[in-house]
Amino acid sequence: MTIEKVTNVIAAGAAVSPWWMPSLASVSQTAALLLPILGVVWLAVQIYWKVTGRDDD
């Protein structure tokens, strides 16, 4: 892919951004809500594996 094609795709995406930006904002809000929850779950899984000795390397 040439640099001109990449530039054209970026320009087209920017031109139609009013159509897709609201959905991206919605995804961002959802991710901001779920990320801390998933982080705590992942931490709990790691602690469980360490405490039970299942992390034998």
mmCIF entry with sequence, helices, sheets and N, C-alpha, C, O atoms, coordinates in Angstrom:
data_MODEL
# 
_entry.id   MODEL 
# 
_entity.id                         1 
_entity.type                       polymer 
_entity.pdbx_number_of_molecules   1 
# 
_entity_poly.entity_id                      1 
_entity_poly.type                           'polypeptide(L)' 
_entity_poly.nstd_linkage                   no 
_entity_poly.nstd_monomer                   no 
_entity_poly.pdbx_seq_one_letter_code       MTIEKVTNVIAAGAAVSPWWMPSLASVSQTAALLLPILGVVWLAVQIYWKVTGRDDD 
_entity_poly.pdbx_seq_one_letter_code_can   MTIEKVTNVIAAGAAVSPWWMPSLASVSQTAALLLPILGVVWLAVQIYWKVTGRDDD 
_entity_poly.pdbx_strand_id                 A 
# 
loop_
_entity_poly_seq.entity_id 
_entity_poly_seq.num 
_entity_poly_seq.mon_id 
_entity_poly_seq.hetero 
1 1  MET n 
1 2  THR n 
1 3  ILE n 
1 4  GLU n 
1 5  LYS n 
1 6  VAL n 
1 7  THR n 
1 8  ASN n 
1 9  VAL n 
1 10 ILE n 
1 11 ALA n 
1 12 ALA n 
1 13 GLY n 
1 14 ALA n 
1 15 ALA n 
1 16 VAL n 
1 17 SER n 
1 18 PRO n 
1 19 TRP n 
1 20 TRP n 
1 21 MET n 
1 22 PRO n 
1 23 SER n 
1 24 LEU n 
1 25 ALA n 
1 26 SER n 
1 27 VAL n 
1 28 SER n 
1 29 GLN n 
1 30 THR n 
1 31 ALA n 
1 32 ALA n 
1 33 LEU n 
1 34 LEU n 
1 35 LEU n 
1 36 PRO n 
1 37 ILE n 
1 38 LEU n 
1 39 GLY n 
1 40 VAL n 
1 41 VAL n 
1 42 TRP n 
1 43 LEU n 
1 44 ALA n 
1 45 VAL n 
1 46 GLN n 
1 47 ILE n 
1 48 TYR n 
1 49 TRP n 
1 50 LYS n 
1 51 VAL n 
1 52 THR n 
1 53 GLY n 
1 54 ARG n 
1 55 ASP n 
1 56 ASP n 
1 57 ASP n 
# 
_struct_asym.id          A 
_struct_asym.entity_id   1 
# 
loop_
_struct_conf.conf_type_id 
_struct_conf.id 
_struct_conf.pdbx_PDB_helix_id 
_struct_conf.beg_label_comp_id 
_struct_conf.beg_label_asym_id 
_struct_conf.beg_label_seq_id 
_struct_conf.pdbx_beg_PDB_ins_code 
_struct_conf.end_label_comp_id 
_struct_conf.end_label_asym_id 
_struct_conf.end_label_seq_id 
_struct_conf.pdbx_end_PDB_ins_code 
_struct_conf.beg_auth_comp_id 
_struct_conf.beg_auth_asym_id 
_struct_conf.beg_auth_seq_id 
_struct_conf.end_auth_comp_id 
_struct_conf.end_auth_asym_id 
_struct_conf.end_auth_seq_id 
_struct_conf.pdbx_PDB_helix_class 
_struct_conf.details 
_struct_conf.pdbx_PDB_helix_length 
HELX_P HELX_P1 AA1 ILE A 3  ? ALA A 15 ? ILE A 3  ALA A 15 1 ? 13 
HELX_P HELX_P2 AA2 SER A 17 ? VAL A 51 ? SER A 17 VAL A 51 1 ? 35 
# 
_struct_conf_type.id          HELX_P 
_struct_conf_type.criteria    ? 
_struct_conf_type.reference   ? 
# 
loop_
_atom_site.group_PDB 
_atom_site.id 
_atom_site.type_symbol 
_atom_site.label_atom_id 
_atom_site.label_alt_id 
_atom_site.label_comp_id 
_atom_site.label_asym_id 
_atom_site.label_entity_id 
_atom_site.label_seq_id 
_atom_site.pdbx_PDB_ins_code 
_atom_site.Cartn_x 
_atom_site.Cartn_y 
_atom_site.Cartn_z 
_atom_site.occupancy 
_atom_site.B_iso_or_equiv 
_atom_site.pdbx_formal_charge 
_atom_site.auth_seq_id 
_atom_site.auth_comp_id 
_atom_site.auth_asym_id 
_atom_site.auth_atom_id 
_atom_site.pdbx_PDB_model_num 
ATOM 1   N N  . MET A 1 1  ? 0.857   -1.174  0.000  1.00 0.00 ? 1  MET A N  1 
ATOM 2   C CA . MET A 1 1  ? 0.000   0.000   0.000  1.00 0.00 ? 1  MET A CA 1 
ATOM 3   C C  . MET A 1 1  ? 0.900   1.233   0.000  1.00 0.00 ? 1  MET A C  1 
ATOM 4   O O  . MET A 1 1  ? 1.798   1.359   0.832  1.00 0.00 ? 1  MET A O  1 
ATOM 5   N N  . THR A 1 2  ? 0.658   2.108   -0.909 1.00 0.00 ? 2  THR A N  1 
ATOM 6   C CA . THR A 1 2  ? 1.482   3.308   -0.998 1.00 0.00 ? 2  THR A CA 1 
ATOM 7   C C  . THR A 1 2  ? 1.030   4.356   0.006  1.00 0.00 ? 2  THR A C  1 
ATOM 8   O O  . THR A 1 2  ? -0.070  4.281   0.554  1.00 0.00 ? 2  THR A O  1 
ATOM 9   N N  . ILE A 1 3  ? 1.884   5.319   0.235  1.00 0.00 ? 3  ILE A N  1 
ATOM 10  C CA . ILE A 1 3  ? 1.582   6.380   1.195  1.00 0.00 ? 3  ILE A CA 1 
ATOM 11  C C  . ILE A 1 3  ? 0.378   7.205   0.744  1.00 0.00 ? 3  ILE A C  1 
ATOM 12  O O  . ILE A 1 3  ? -0.369  7.720   1.576  1.00 0.00 ? 3  ILE A O  1 
ATOM 13  N N  . GLU A 1 4  ? 0.190   7.330   -0.559 1.00 0.00 ? 4  GLU A N  1 
ATOM 14  C CA . GLU A 1 4  ? -0.964  8.083   -1.059 1.00 0.00 ? 4  GLU A CA 1 
ATOM 15  C C  . GLU A 1 4  ? -2.268  7.381   -0.707 1.00 0.00 ? 4  GLU A C  1 
ATOM 16  O O  . GLU A 1 4  ? -3.248  8.027   -0.336 1.00 0.00 ? 4  GLU A O  1 
ATOM 17  N N  . LYS A 1 5  ? -2.278  6.063   -0.824 1.00 0.00 ? 5  LYS A N  1 
ATOM 18  C CA . LYS A 1 5  ? -3.487  5.307   -0.471 1.00 0.00 ? 5  LYS A CA 1 
ATOM 19  C C  . LYS A 1 5  ? -3.783  5.408   1.021  1.00 0.00 ? 5  LYS A C  1 
ATOM 20  O O  . LYS A 1 5  ? -4.937  5.553   1.423  1.00 0.00 ? 5  LYS A O  1 
ATOM 21  N N  . VAL A 1 6  ? -2.742  5.331   1.834  1.00 0.00 ? 6  VAL A N  1 
ATOM 22  C CA . VAL A 1 6  ? -2.923  5.456   3.280  1.00 0.00 ? 6  VAL A CA 1 
ATOM 23  C C  . VAL A 1 6  ? -3.481  6.832   3.618  1.00 0.00 ? 6  VAL A C  1 
ATOM 24  O O  . VAL A 1 6  ? -4.407  6.957   4.419  1.00 0.00 ? 6  VAL A O  1 
ATOM 25  N N  . THR A 1 7  ? -2.912  7.858   3.003  1.00 0.00 ? 7  THR A N  1 
ATOM 26  C CA . THR A 1 7  ? -3.380  9.219   3.231  1.00 0.00 ? 7  THR A CA 1 
ATOM 27  C C  . THR A 1 7  ? -4.831  9.376   2.803  1.00 0.00 ? 7  THR A C  1 
ATOM 28  O O  . THR A 1 7  ? -5.611  10.032  3.493  1.00 0.00 ? 7  THR A O  1 
ATOM 29  N N  . ASN A 1 8  ? -5.201  8.784   1.678  1.00 0.00 ? 8  ASN A N  1 
ATOM 30  C CA . ASN A 1 8  ? -6.585  8.869   1.213  1.00 0.00 ? 8  ASN A CA 1 
ATOM 31  C C  . ASN A 1 8  ? -7.549  8.189   2.174  1.00 0.00 ? 8  ASN A C  1 
ATOM 32  O O  . ASN A 1 8  ? -8.637  8.707   2.429  1.00 0.00 ? 8  ASN A O  1 
ATOM 33  N N  . VAL A 1 9  ? -7.165  7.045   2.707  1.00 0.00 ? 9  VAL A N  1 
ATOM 34  C CA . VAL A 1 9  ? -8.025  6.329   3.652  1.00 0.00 ? 9  VAL A CA 1 
ATOM 35  C C  . VAL A 1 9  ? -8.197  7.145   4.938  1.00 0.00 ? 9  VAL A C  1 
ATOM 36  O O  . VAL A 1 9  ? -9.299  7.238   5.478  1.00 0.00 ? 9  VAL A O  1 
ATOM 37  N N  . ILE A 1 10 ? -7.113  7.725   5.414  1.00 0.00 ? 10 ILE A N  1 
ATOM 38  C CA . ILE A 1 10 ? -7.202  8.543   6.629  1.00 0.00 ? 10 ILE A CA 1 
ATOM 39  C C  . ILE A 1 10 ? -8.078  9.765   6.396  1.00 0.00 ? 10 ILE A C  1 
ATOM 40  O O  . ILE A 1 10 ? -8.885  10.124  7.253  1.00 0.00 ? 10 ILE A O  1 
ATOM 41  N N  . ALA A 1 11 ? -7.924  10.407  5.241  1.00 0.00 ? 11 ALA A N  1 
ATOM 42  C CA . ALA A 1 11 ? -8.738  11.580  4.929  1.00 0.00 ? 11 ALA A CA 1 
ATOM 43  C C  . ALA A 1 11 ? -10.213 11.212  4.814  1.00 0.00 ? 11 ALA A C  1 
ATOM 44  O O  . ALA A 1 11 ? -11.077 11.951  5.286  1.00 0.00 ? 11 ALA A O  1 
ATOM 45  N N  . ALA A 1 12 ? -10.501 10.082  4.194  1.00 0.00 ? 12 ALA A N  1 
ATOM 46  C CA . ALA A 1 12 ? -11.894 9.639   4.067  1.00 0.00 ? 12 ALA A CA 1 
ATOM 47  C C  . ALA A 1 12 ? -12.482 9.317   5.442  1.00 0.00 ? 12 ALA A C  1 
ATOM 48  O O  . ALA A 1 12 ? -13.635 9.648   5.717  1.00 0.00 ? 12 ALA A O  1 
ATOM 49  N N  . GLY A 1 13 ? -11.705 8.683   6.290  1.00 0.00 ? 13 GLY A N  1 
ATOM 50  C CA . GLY A 1 13 ? -12.173 8.383   7.638  1.00 0.00 ? 13 GLY A CA 1 
ATOM 51  C C  . GLY A 1 13 ? -12.459 9.641   8.431  1.00 0.00 ? 13 GLY A C  1 
ATOM 52  O O  . GLY A 1 13 ? -13.435 9.707   9.178  1.00 0.00 ? 13 GLY A O  1 
ATOM 53  N N  . ALA A 1 14 ? -11.612 10.634  8.268  1.00 0.00 ? 14 ALA A N  1 
ATOM 54  C CA . ALA A 1 14 ? -11.832 11.898  8.965  1.00 0.00 ? 14 ALA A CA 1 
ATOM 55  C C  . ALA A 1 14 ? -13.070 12.610  8.427  1.00 0.00 ? 14 ALA A C  1 
ATOM 56  O O  . ALA A 1 14 ? -13.797 13.257  9.180  1.00 0.00 ? 14 ALA A O  1 
ATOM 57  N N  . ALA A 1 15 ? -13.304 12.490  7.125  1.00 0.00 ? 15 ALA A N  1 
ATOM 58  C CA . ALA A 1 15 ? -14.451 13.169  6.518  1.00 0.00 ? 15 ALA A CA 1 
ATOM 59  C C  . ALA A 1 15 ? -15.778 12.584  6.988  1.00 0.00 ? 15 ALA A C  1 
ATOM 60  O O  . ALA A 1 15 ? -16.766 13.308  7.108  1.00 0.00 ? 15 ALA A O  1 
ATOM 61  N N  . VAL A 1 16 ? -15.808 11.280  7.256  1.00 0.00 ? 16 VAL A N  1 
ATOM 62  C CA . VAL A 1 16 ? -17.055 10.640  7.685  1.00 0.00 ? 16 VAL A CA 1 
ATOM 63  C C  . VAL A 1 16 ? -17.098 10.418  9.196  1.00 0.00 ? 16 VAL A C  1 
ATOM 64  O O  . VAL A 1 16 ? -17.969 9.707   9.697  1.00 0.00 ? 16 VAL A O  1 
ATOM 65  N N  . SER A 1 17 ? -16.161 11.025  9.918  1.00 0.00 ? 17 SER A N  1 
ATOM 66  C CA . SER A 1 17 ? -16.102 10.813  11.364 1.00 0.00 ? 17 SER A CA 1 
ATOM 67  C C  . SER A 1 17 ? -17.369 11.210  12.110 1.00 0.00 ? 17 SER A C  1 
ATOM 68  O O  . SER A 1 17 ? -17.658 10.597  13.138 1.00 0.00 ? 17 SER A O  1 
ATOM 69  N N  . PRO A 1 18 ? -18.147 12.198  11.661 1.00 0.00 ? 18 PRO A N  1 
ATOM 70  C CA . PRO A 1 18 ? -19.385 12.470  12.399 1.00 0.00 ? 18 PRO A CA 1 
ATOM 71  C C  . PRO A 1 18 ? -20.330 11.273  12.456 1.00 0.00 ? 18 PRO A C  1 
ATOM 72  O O  . PRO A 1 18 ? -21.174 11.203  13.349 1.00 0.00 ? 18 PRO A O  1 
ATOM 73  N N  . TRP A 1 19 ? -20.207 10.340  11.531 1.00 0.00 ? 19 TRP A N  1 
ATOM 74  C CA . TRP A 1 19 ? -21.085 9.167   11.527 1.00 0.00 ? 19 TRP A CA 1 
ATOM 75  C C  . TRP A 1 19 ? -20.605 8.091   12.489 1.00 0.00 ? 19 TRP A C  1 
ATOM 76  O O  . TRP A 1 19 ? -21.426 7.413   13.106 1.00 0.00 ? 19 TRP A O  1 
ATOM 77  N N  . TRP A 1 20 ? -19.282 7.915   12.633 1.00 0.00 ? 20 TRP A N  1 
ATOM 78  C CA . TRP A 1 20 ? -18.800 6.824   13.475 1.00 0.00 ? 20 TRP A CA 1 
ATOM 79  C C  . TRP A 1 20 ? -18.271 7.261   14.831 1.00 0.00 ? 20 TRP A C  1 
ATOM 80  O O  . TRP A 1 20 ? -18.035 6.406   15.685 1.00 0.00 ? 20 TRP A O  1 
ATOM 81  N N  . MET A 1 21 ? -18.076 8.526   15.062 1.00 0.00 ? 21 MET A N  1 
ATOM 82  C CA . MET A 1 21 ? -17.573 8.983   16.352 1.00 0.00 ? 21 MET A CA 1 
ATOM 83  C C  . MET A 1 21 ? -18.521 8.701   17.525 1.00 0.00 ? 21 MET A C  1 
ATOM 84  O O  . MET A 1 21 ? -18.042 8.318   18.592 1.00 0.00 ? 21 MET A O  1 
ATOM 85  N N  . PRO A 1 22 ? -19.839 8.870   17.378 1.00 0.00 ? 22 PRO A N  1 
ATOM 86  C CA . PRO A 1 22 ? -20.709 8.549   18.520 1.00 0.00 ? 22 PRO A CA 1 
ATOM 87  C C  . PRO A 1 22 ? -20.607 7.095   18.974 1.00 0.00 ? 22 PRO A C  1 
ATOM 88  O O  . PRO A 1 22 ? -20.624 6.816   20.173 1.00 0.00 ? 22 PRO A O  1 
ATOM 89  N N  . SER A 1 23 ? -20.502 6.174   18.026 1.00 0.00 ? 23 SER A N  1 
ATOM 90  C CA . SER A 1 23 ? -20.378 4.766   18.421 1.00 0.00 ? 23 SER A CA 1 
ATOM 91  C C  . SER A 1 23 ? -19.032 4.508   19.080 1.00 0.00 ? 23 SER A C  1 
ATOM 92  O O  . SER A 1 23 ? -18.941 3.686   19.991 1.00 0.00 ? 23 SER A O  1 
ATOM 93  N N  . LEU A 1 24 ? -17.994 5.190   18.639 1.00 0.00 ? 24 LEU A N  1 
ATOM 94  C CA . LEU A 1 24 ? -16.683 5.044   19.256 1.00 0.00 ? 24 LEU A CA 1 
ATOM 95  C C  . LEU A 1 24 ? -16.693 5.595   20.680 1.00 0.00 ? 24 LEU A C  1 
ATOM 96  O O  . LEU A 1 24 ? -16.057 5.033   21.571 1.00 0.00 ? 24 LEU A O  1 
ATOM 97  N N  . ALA A 1 25 ? -17.403 6.678   20.888 1.00 0.00 ? 25 ALA A N  1 
ATOM 98  C CA . ALA A 1 25 ? -17.527 7.237   22.238 1.00 0.00 ? 25 ALA A CA 1 
ATOM 99  C C  . ALA A 1 25 ? -18.256 6.269   23.151 1.00 0.00 ? 25 ALA A C  1 
ATOM 100 O O  . ALA A 1 25 ? -17.901 6.132   24.322 1.00 0.00 ? 25 ALA A O  1 
ATOM 101 N N  . SER A 1 26 ? -19.267 5.597   22.629 1.00 0.00 ? 26 SER A N  1 
ATOM 102 C CA . SER A 1 26 ? -20.006 4.611   23.410 1.00 0.00 ? 26 SER A CA 1 
ATOM 103 C C  . SER A 1 26 ? -19.103 3.443   23.800 1.00 0.00 ? 26 SER A C  1 
ATOM 104 O O  . SER A 1 26 ? -19.138 2.977   24.939 1.00 0.00 ? 26 SER A O  1 
ATOM 105 N N  . VAL A 1 27 ? -18.305 2.979   22.860 1.00 0.00 ? 27 VAL A N  1 
ATOM 106 C CA . VAL A 1 27 ? -17.369 1.890   23.145 1.00 0.00 ? 27 VAL A CA 1 
ATOM 107 C C  . VAL A 1 27 ? -16.358 2.333   24.194 1.00 0.00 ? 27 VAL A C  1 
ATOM 108 O O  . VAL A 1 27 ? -16.000 1.562   25.085 1.00 0.00 ? 27 VAL A O  1 
ATOM 109 N N  . SER A 1 28 ? -15.904 3.564   24.087 1.00 0.00 ? 28 SER A N  1 
ATOM 110 C CA . SER A 1 28 ? -14.927 4.084   25.039 1.00 0.00 ? 28 SER A CA 1 
ATOM 111 C C  . SER A 1 28 ? -15.519 4.152   26.449 1.00 0.00 ? 28 SER A C  1 
ATOM 112 O O  . SER A 1 28 ? -14.843 3.814   27.421 1.00 0.00 ? 28 SER A O  1 
ATOM 113 N N  . GLN A 1 29 ? -16.761 4.583   26.562 1.00 0.00 ? 29 GLN A N  1 
ATOM 114 C CA . GLN A 1 29 ? -17.396 4.651   27.873 1.00 0.00 ? 29 GLN A CA 1 
ATOM 115 C C  . GLN A 1 29 ? -17.571 3.259   28.465 1.00 0.00 ? 29 GLN A C  1 
ATOM 116 O O  . GLN A 1 29 ? -17.368 3.058   29.663 1.00 0.00 ? 29 GLN A O  1 
ATOM 117 N N  . THR A 1 30 ? -17.944 2.311   27.635 1.00 0.00 ? 30 THR A N  1 
ATOM 118 C CA . THR A 1 30 ? -18.107 0.935   28.100 1.00 0.00 ? 30 THR A CA 1 
ATOM 119 C C  . THR A 1 30 ? -16.769 0.353   28.546 1.00 0.00 ? 30 THR A C  1 
ATOM 120 O O  . THR A 1 30 ? -16.682 -0.312  29.579 1.00 0.00 ? 30 THR A O  1 
ATOM 121 N N  . ALA A 1 31 ? -15.736 0.610   27.759 1.00 0.00 ? 31 ALA A N  1 
ATOM 122 C CA . ALA A 1 31 ? -14.406 0.117   28.123 1.00 0.00 ? 31 ALA A CA 1 
ATOM 123 C C  . ALA A 1 31 ? -13.920 0.747   29.419 1.00 0.00 ? 31 ALA A C  1 
ATOM 124 O O  . ALA A 1 31 ? -13.293 0.078   30.241 1.00 0.00 ? 31 ALA A O  1 
ATOM 125 N N  . ALA A 1 32 ? -14.205 2.030   29.602 1.00 0.00 ? 32 ALA A N  1 
ATOM 126 C CA . ALA A 1 32 ? -13.791 2.703   30.832 1.00 0.00 ? 32 ALA A CA 1 
ATOM 127 C C  . ALA A 1 32 ? -14.500 2.110   32.043 1.00 0.00 ? 32 ALA A C  1 
ATOM 128 O O  . ALA A 1 32 ? -13.945 2.108   33.142 1.00 0.00 ? 32 ALA A O  1 
ATOM 129 N N  . LEU A 1 33 ? -15.703 1.612   31.863 1.00 0.00 ? 33 LEU A N  1 
ATOM 130 C CA . LEU A 1 33 ? -16.432 0.978   32.956 1.00 0.00 ? 33 LEU A CA 1 
ATOM 131 C C  . LEU A 1 33 ? -15.926 -0.437  33.223 1.00 0.00 ? 33 LEU A C  1 
ATOM 132 O O  . LEU A 1 33 ? -15.762 -0.834  34.377 1.00 0.00 ? 33 LEU A O  1 
ATOM 133 N N  . LEU A 1 34 ? -15.681 -1.190  32.167 1.00 0.00 ? 34 LEU A N  1 
ATOM 134 C CA . LEU A 1 34 ? -15.321 -2.597  32.323 1.00 0.00 ? 34 LEU A CA 1 
ATOM 135 C C  . LEU A 1 34 ? -13.851 -2.833  32.647 1.00 0.00 ? 34 LEU A C  1 
ATOM 136 O O  . LEU A 1 34 ? -13.524 -3.830  33.291 1.00 0.00 ? 34 LEU A O  1 
ATOM 137 N N  . LEU A 1 35 ? -12.969 -1.957  32.225 1.00 0.00 ? 35 LEU A N  1 
ATOM 138 C CA . LEU A 1 35 ? -11.537 -2.200  32.401 1.00 0.00 ? 35 LEU A CA 1 
ATOM 139 C C  . LEU A 1 35 ? -11.131 -2.363  33.861 1.00 0.00 ? 35 LEU A C  1 
ATOM 140 O O  . LEU A 1 35 ? -10.392 -3.300  34.165 1.00 0.00 ? 35 LEU A O  1 
ATOM 141 N N  . PRO A 1 36 ? -11.567 -1.509  34.780 1.00 0.00 ? 36 PRO A N  1 
ATOM 142 C CA . PRO A 1 36 ? -11.190 -1.742  36.183 1.00 0.00 ? 36 PRO A CA 1 
ATOM 143 C C  . PRO A 1 36 ? -11.752 -3.044  36.746 1.00 0.00 ? 36 PRO A C  1 
ATOM 144 O O  . PRO A 1 36 ? -11.092 -3.716  37.538 1.00 0.00 ? 36 PRO A O  1 
ATOM 145 N N  . ILE A 1 37 ? -12.960 -3.396  36.342 1.00 0.00 ? 37 ILE A N  1 
ATOM 146 C CA . ILE A 1 37 ? -13.572 -4.646  36.802 1.00 0.00 ? 37 ILE A CA 1 
ATOM 147 C C  . ILE A 1 37 ? -12.769 -5.839  36.303 1.00 0.00 ? 37 ILE A C  1 
ATOM 148 O O  . ILE A 1 37 ? -12.464 -6.755  37.066 1.00 0.00 ? 37 ILE A O  1 
ATOM 149 N N  . LEU A 1 38 ? -12.433 -5.822  35.031 1.00 0.00 ? 38 LEU A N  1 
ATOM 150 C CA . LEU A 1 38 ? -11.646 -6.919  34.459 1.00 0.00 ? 38 LEU A CA 1 
ATOM 151 C C  . LEU A 1 38 ? -10.245 -6.971  35.068 1.00 0.00 ? 38 LEU A C  1 
ATOM 152 O O  . LEU A 1 38 ? -9.681  -8.052  35.234 1.00 0.00 ? 38 LEU A O  1 
ATOM 153 N N  . GLY A 1 39 ? -9.685  -5.817  35.397 1.00 0.00 ? 39 GLY A N  1 
ATOM 154 C CA . GLY A 1 39 ? -8.382  -5.775  36.041 1.00 0.00 ? 39 GLY A CA 1 
ATOM 155 C C  . GLY A 1 39 ? -8.406  -6.438  37.406 1.00 0.00 ? 39 GLY A C  1 
ATOM 156 O O  . GLY A 1 39 ? -7.484  -7.176  37.751 1.00 0.00 ? 39 GLY A O  1 
ATOM 157 N N  . VAL A 1 40 ? -9.445  -6.185  38.185 1.00 0.00 ? 40 VAL A N  1 
ATOM 158 C CA . VAL A 1 40 ? -9.581  -6.808  39.505 1.00 0.00 ? 40 VAL A CA 1 
ATOM 159 C C  . VAL A 1 40 ? -9.791  -8.311  39.371 1.00 0.00 ? 40 VAL A C  1 
ATOM 160 O O  . VAL A 1 40 ? -9.230  -9.087  40.145 1.00 0.00 ? 40 VAL A O  1 
ATOM 161 N N  . VAL A 1 41 ? -10.588 -8.724  38.403 1.00 0.00 ? 41 VAL A N  1 
ATOM 162 C CA . VAL A 1 41 ? -10.798 -10.157 38.171 1.00 0.00 ? 41 VAL A CA 1 
ATOM 163 C C  . VAL A 1 41 ? -9.479  -10.823 37.792 1.00 0.00 ? 41 VAL A C  1 
ATOM 164 O O  . VAL A 1 41 ? -9.161  -11.897 38.301 1.00 0.00 ? 41 VAL A O  1 
ATOM 165 N N  . TRP A 1 42 ? -8.714  -10.197 36.907 1.00 0.00 ? 42 TRP A N  1 
ATOM 166 C CA . TRP A 1 42 ? -7.434  -10.766 36.487 1.00 0.00 ? 42 TRP A CA 1 
ATOM 167 C C  . TRP A 1 42 ? -6.474  -10.849 37.672 1.00 0.00 ? 42 TRP A C  1 
ATOM 168 O O  . TRP A 1 42 ? -5.757  -11.839 37.817 1.00 0.00 ? 42 TRP A O  1 
ATOM 169 N N  . LEU A 1 43 ? -6.453  -9.821  38.518 1.00 0.00 ? 43 LEU A N  1 
ATOM 170 C CA . LEU A 1 43 ? -5.619  -9.841  39.702 1.00 0.00 ? 43 LEU A CA 1 
ATOM 171 C C  . LEU A 1 43 ? -6.026  -10.975 40.643 1.00 0.00 ? 43 LEU A C  1 
ATOM 172 O O  . LEU A 1 43 ? -5.170  -11.656 41.207 1.00 0.00 ? 43 LEU A O  1 
ATOM 173 N N  . ALA A 1 44 ? -7.327  -11.175 40.807 1.00 0.00 ? 44 ALA A N  1 
ATOM 174 C CA . ALA A 1 44 ? -7.810  -12.265 41.655 1.00 0.00 ? 44 ALA A CA 1 
ATOM 175 C C  . ALA A 1 44 ? -7.396  -13.622 41.099 1.00 0.00 ? 44 ALA A C  1 
ATOM 176 O O  . ALA A 1 44 ? -7.017  -14.510 41.863 1.00 0.00 ? 44 ALA A O  1 
ATOM 177 N N  . VAL A 1 45 ? -7.460  -13.793 39.801 1.00 0.00 ? 45 VAL A N  1 
ATOM 178 C CA . VAL A 1 45 ? -7.029  -15.053 39.174 1.00 0.00 ? 45 VAL A CA 1 
ATOM 179 C C  . VAL A 1 45 ? -5.544  -15.273 39.414 1.00 0.00 ? 45 VAL A C  1 
ATOM 180 O O  . VAL A 1 45 ? -5.130  -16.385 39.743 1.00 0.00 ? 45 VAL A O  1 
ATOM 181 N N  . GLN A 1 46 ? -4.735  -14.228 39.255 1.00 0.00 ? 46 GLN A N  1 
ATOM 182 C CA . GLN A 1 46 ? -3.298  -14.361 39.470 1.00 0.00 ? 46 GLN A CA 1 
ATOM 183 C C  . GLN A 1 46 ? -2.982  -14.708 40.924 1.00 0.00 ? 46 GLN A C  1 
ATOM 184 O O  . GLN A 1 46 ? -2.115  -15.540 41.190 1.00 0.00 ? 46 GLN A O  1 
ATOM 185 N N  . ILE A 1 47 ? -3.675  -14.080 41.852 1.00 0.00 ? 47 ILE A N  1 
ATOM 186 C CA . ILE A 1 47 ? -3.470  -14.393 43.273 1.00 0.00 ? 47 ILE A CA 1 
ATOM 187 C C  . ILE A 1 47 ? -3.869  -15.835 43.557 1.00 0.00 ? 47 ILE A C  1 
ATOM 188 O O  . ILE A 1 47 ? -3.160  -16.545 44.270 1.00 0.00 ? 47 ILE A O  1 
ATOM 189 N N  . TYR A 1 48 ? -4.993  -16.272 43.009 1.00 0.00 ? 48 TYR A N  1 
ATOM 190 C CA . TYR A 1 48 ? -5.440  -17.659 43.204 1.00 0.00 ? 48 TYR A CA 1 
ATOM 191 C C  . TYR A 1 48 ? -4.388  -18.642 42.704 1.00 0.00 ? 48 TYR A C  1 
ATOM 192 O O  . TYR A 1 48 ? -4.045  -19.602 43.395 1.00 0.00 ? 48 TYR A O  1 
ATOM 193 N N  . TRP A 1 49 ? -3.877  -18.394 41.496 1.00 0.00 ? 49 TRP A N  1 
ATOM 194 C CA . TRP A 1 49 ? -2.876  -19.309 40.933 1.00 0.00 ? 49 TRP A CA 1 
ATOM 195 C C  . TRP A 1 49 ? -1.601  -19.309 41.771 1.00 0.00 ? 49 TRP A C  1 
ATOM 196 O O  . TRP A 1 49 ? -0.966  -20.353 41.922 1.00 0.00 ? 49 TRP A O  1 
ATOM 197 N N  . LYS A 1 50 ? -1.219  -18.159 42.316 1.00 0.00 ? 50 LYS A N  1 
ATOM 198 C CA . LYS A 1 50 ? -0.010  -18.091 43.138 1.00 0.00 ? 50 LYS A CA 1 
ATOM 199 C C  . LYS A 1 50 ? -0.211  -18.800 44.469 1.00 0.00 ? 50 LYS A C  1 
ATOM 200 O O  . LYS A 1 50 ? 0.668   -19.534 44.920 1.00 0.00 ? 50 LYS A O  1 
ATOM 201 N N  . VAL A 1 51 ? -1.359  -18.588 45.098 1.00 0.00 ? 51 VAL A N  1 
ATOM 202 C CA . VAL A 1 51 ? -1.636  -19.192 46.407 1.00 0.00 ? 51 VAL A CA 1 
ATOM 203 C C  . VAL A 1 51 ? -1.767  -20.700 46.302 1.00 0.00 ? 51 VAL A C  1 
ATOM 204 O O  . VAL A 1 51 ? -1.296  -21.419 47.183 1.00 0.00 ? 51 VAL A O  1 
ATOM 205 N N  . THR A 1 52 ? -2.390  -21.190 45.253 1.00 0.00 ? 52 THR A N  1 
ATOM 206 C CA . THR A 1 52 ? -2.587  -22.641 45.110 1.00 0.00 ? 52 THR A CA 1 
ATOM 207 C C  . THR A 1 52 ? -1.364  -23.336 44.544 1.00 0.00 ? 52 THR A C  1 
ATOM 208 O O  . THR A 1 52 ? -1.352  -24.562 44.435 1.00 0.00 ? 52 THR A O  1 
ATOM 209 N N  . GLY A 1 53 ? -0.331  -22.581 44.181 1.00 0.00 ? 53 GLY A N  1 
ATOM 210 C CA . GLY A 1 53 ? 0.901   -23.189 43.679 1.00 0.00 ? 53 GLY A CA 1 
ATOM 211 C C  . GLY A 1 53 ? 0.801   -23.713 42.265 1.00 0.00 ? 53 GLY A C  1 
ATOM 212 O O  . GLY A 1 53 ? 1.581   -24.582 41.875 1.00 0.00 ? 53 GLY A O  1 
ATOM 213 N N  . ARG A 1 54 ? -0.131  -23.212 41.494 1.00 0.00 ? 54 ARG A N  1 
ATOM 214 C CA . ARG A 1 54 ? -0.306  -23.689 40.124 1.00 0.00 ? 54 ARG A CA 1 
ATOM 215 C C  . ARG A 1 54 ? 0.555   -22.920 39.131 1.00 0.00 ? 54 ARG A C  1 
ATOM 216 O O  . ARG A 1 54 ? 0.429   -23.114 37.922 1.00 0.00 ? 54 ARG A O  1 
ATOM 217 N N  . ASP A 1 55 ? 1.413   -22.064 39.620 1.00 0.00 ? 55 ASP A N  1 
ATOM 218 C CA . ASP A 1 55 ? 2.242   -21.284 38.718 1.00 0.00 ? 55 ASP A CA 1 
ATOM 219 C C  . ASP A 1 55 ? 3.661   -21.873 38.600 1.00 0.00 ? 55 ASP A C  1 
ATOM 220 O O  . ASP A 1 55 ? 4.622   -21.144 38.353 1.00 0.00 ? 55 ASP A O  1 
ATOM 221 N N  . ASP A 1 56 ? 3.776   -23.177 38.777 1.00 0.00 ? 56 ASP A N  1 
ATOM 222 C CA . ASP A 1 56 ? 5.089   -23.819 38.683 1.00 0.00 ? 56 ASP A CA 1 
ATOM 223 C C  . ASP A 1 56 ? 5.681   -23.607 37.301 1.00 0.00 ? 56 ASP A C  1 
ATOM 224 O O  . ASP A 1 56 ? 5.150   -24.062 36.288 1.00 0.00 ? 56 ASP A O  1 
ATOM 225 N N  . ASP A 1 57 ? 6.787   -22.908 37.301 1.00 0.00 ? 57 ASP A N  1 
ATOM 226 C CA . ASP A 1 57 ? 7.434   -22.604 36.015 1.00 0.00 ? 57 ASP A CA 1 
ATOM 227 C C  . ASP A 1 57 ? 8.370   -23.692 35.604 1.00 0.00 ? 57 ASP A C  1 
ATOM 228 O O  . ASP A 1 57 ? 8.998   -23.600 34.550 1.00 0.00 ? 57 ASP A O  1 
# 
